[in-house]
Amino acid sequence: MNLIRLGRRATANVLAALRFFQEELVQDCGAFAARSRFPDHFVLVEPYSSEEIDQLCEAINTAEDKMTAFVEMIARMKLTREIEDPGNLENDEAMNRLIEEARRLLTEAQ
């Protein structure tokens, strides 16, 4: 399985392409039309059904929502620490690593 992170623009385009594929080929014409239109993609695997495309789109949306929630959680944790102990945040390596990871994720998502 290949894993990549998609930014917001890429995610929007992938979701739009999936929905277009779903509406134009799968729902109207079935798997045969999908295989005929894209033979190189469906040599070893079957095209997704309409229901499977729904599930895939939901999984993509859920993953993006979880990433956004993670970044927001880190921002809240940092703010809380700054309020409770403003001088100690610079020395908190774990928190600094989380902040850097959140920044990296935000940058990749844009």
QUIZI-V35231 format. One record per backbone hydrogen bond with DSSP energy under -1.0 kcal/mol. CO is the residue of the C=O (numbers start at 0). NH is the residue of the N-H. If there is no record, write none. Layout:
co=[CO & CO]
nh=[NH & NH]
//
This chain:
co=[6 & 7 & 8 & 9 & 10 & 11 & 12 & 13 & 14 & 15 & 16 & 17 & 18 & 19 & 20 & 20 & 21 & 24 & 24 & 29 & 30 & 31 & 32 & 33 & 37 & 48 & 49 & 50 & 51 & 52 & 53 & 54 & 55 & 56 & 57 & 58 & 59 & 60 & 61 & 62 & 63 & 64 & 65 & 66 & 67 & 68 & 69 & 70 & 71 & 72 & 73 & 74 & 75 & 76 & 77 & 78 & 79 & 80 & 84 & 88 & 90 & 91 & 92 & 93 & 94 & 95 & 96 & 97 & 98 & 99 & 100 & 101 & 102 & 103 & 104 & 108]
nh=[10 & 11 & 12 & 13 & 14 & 15 & 16 & 17 & 18 & 19 & 20 & 21 & 22 & 23 & 24 & 25 & 26 & 28 & 29 & 33 & 34 & 35 & 36 & 37 & 41 & 52 & 53 & 54 & 55 & 56 & 57 & 58 & 59 & 60 & 61 & 62 & 63 & 64 & 65 & 66 & 67 & 68 & 69 & 70 & 71 & 72 & 73 & 74 & 75 & 76 & 77 & 78 & 79 & 80 & 81 & 82 & 83 & 84 & 87 & 91 & 92 & 95 & 96 & 97 & 98 & 99 & 100 & 101 & 102 & 103 & 104 & 105 & 106 & 107 & 108 & 7]
//
